[in-house]
Amino acid sequence: MNQRVLNLLNPDEVTVVIRLADEAEMDEMWSFIGRKKDQRWLWHAIDHRSGKVMSEG
């Protein structure tokens, strides 16, 4: 997780939902903003049955 983003969140405004998934896929992707040394990683998990995004970071 991005610690800077987490520090900005108000815990009273965050909802966490935990569900069981039969099968999921985890993937990562990186990009950069302005300069290649300023990399940004994106992570996400997708529920194969519903196609819904389960988690992003």
C-alpha positions, 0 to 999 in steps of 0.5 A: 500500500501507499503509506502516504495515501494511507496517512491521509485517510480518515479511518471513520470514512473507510469501509472494508469488505471481506468476501470469500472468492473461489478463484482470483487473479493478482496482477501488477503493473508499473508506470512512471510519472515524468521520469523513469526513476519516479516509478508507480506500481499498481496492484489489483486482484480480480474475482474470476467468477464475477469479474469484479475488482477485489482489491487495488493498491 
